[in-house]
Amino acid sequence: MSRKAELMVDHSRVPRLIFAVVGVLVAVIGVAGLVLGHGGSLGDTTPDATFIGLQLSPLHSLLLVIFGVIGALSSFVRRLTAPWAMLQFAVFSGFFAYGVAVPESLGLNLADHVLHLVVLTVSATCALLVAAPFMGSDRH
């Protein structure tokens, strides 16, 4: 198979499937946080709901819903896979770093940090899976 033919193969199929699954799961967590919460303001950062060990504030839940829906929708457009992976990696890296550095400010716990770490790791892996065919050497 020629190099051009190899590049024509859809290497984003698996990452797009992963983003669809992760997007739905993250959106469900966010919706659960909004439903289980005590109806505070959407800008409130004080956790008012606990779901599968995650402490969710209305703002945290809203952000999870937004990222989940965008992630699931981006799985339908091949051109968006790599940019979405990079954006999601950057944002969740920031959430993870800030949450670990200043844990009291947002009311995050260990489960929240693990969720952010898992999502940023999945994003980095998907970005590499999409980019892998273009990073290879022409030498065999």
N, C-alpha and C positions, 0 to 999 in steps of 0.2 A: 504494500500500500504506500503510495507516495505521501510525502509530508503534507501536501495540500489536502489530500483526501483524509488524512488523519485529523487535520484541524477542522474539517467539515463535520466530524462526528460530534454529537451534542454531549460535551463533557459537563454540562451544567444540569443534567437531568437529576442526578443524585442530590446535589446541593439544593436544587429547587424543591425536591420532595422533602428533604430535611427541613428547609425553611417553612414549608407548608405545615408540617407536623409541629415544629417548635412554635410557629406563629399561632396555631390553634391552641396549643397548650398554654402559652403565655397569655393569650387573650382570655381563656377560660379562668386562669388564676386572677387576672385583673377584674373580670366581671364578678367573680366570687367575692373578691375584696370589696367591690362596690355594693354588692347585695348584702353581704354580712355586716358591713359597716353601720355606724349609727347615724348616717345621714349628715355628716359634717360637710363643710365647704370643700369643693374640689381642690382648692389650693392649700388645704390643711395638710401639714406634714406629720402630724401626730398620729401614730398608728391607732386605729379603732377597730380593726378586724384581724383575726388570725385564721389562716387557711393553710392546711398541711404544714404547719410550723412557721409559715411566713407571717411577719408582722406587716400588715398592709394599711397604709394611710390612704385617704381618698386620692391624693396626688399620685402616690406610688401605683395605686390600682389603675388610675386613668392612664398613666404612662405605659403600664403593661398592656392595657387594652389597645392603645394606639400602636405600640410596636408590634403586638401580636397580629392585629388586622393588617397593617402595612406589610409585615413579613409574609403572611399568608397570601396576600394579593400579589406581592412581588414574585411569588413562585410561579405565576402564570406567564410572566414576561422574561424571556431568557436574557435580554439585554440588561435587565435590572439586577440580575443575580450578583454579579461582582460588586457593583457600587453599593447595593444593599448590604452585602456581607461586610464591606469595609466600614460603612457608616454604623452598622449595628455593633461591630467590633469596637469602634472608637467610643461610641456612646456608653456601652456597657462596661468598657474598660474604665471610663471616667466614673461611672456609678460605683464600680467595685473599688477603685482606688480611694474615692472620696468616702465611701461607706466604711472602709477599713481604717482610714486615717482619722476620721471624725465620726465615730459610730453614734454618739449621742445626738448629733444634729438632726438626723432623719429618723431615728428610732428603728434602725435596721438591726437585725440579729444575724446569727451565723447562717441560718437557712436562707436569708436574703442574699448574703454574700456568696453562698454556694450557687444560688440561682444565677446571679450576675456572672460568676466565674464560668458556669456551664454554658451560658448563652454566648459569652465572648469567645470561649474556646470553640464552640460549634461554628461561630461566625468566621473565626480565623481558619478553621479547617475547611469550611466551604469555599472561602476565598482562594485558598491554595488549590483545592480540587478544580476550581474553574480555571485558575491561571496555569496549572501544571502543563498542559499541552503547549503553551506558548513560552514556557521557561526552559524547555528542553534544548539540548545541543543538537546540531545537525550532524555531529560525528557519531558514528556507530561502532 
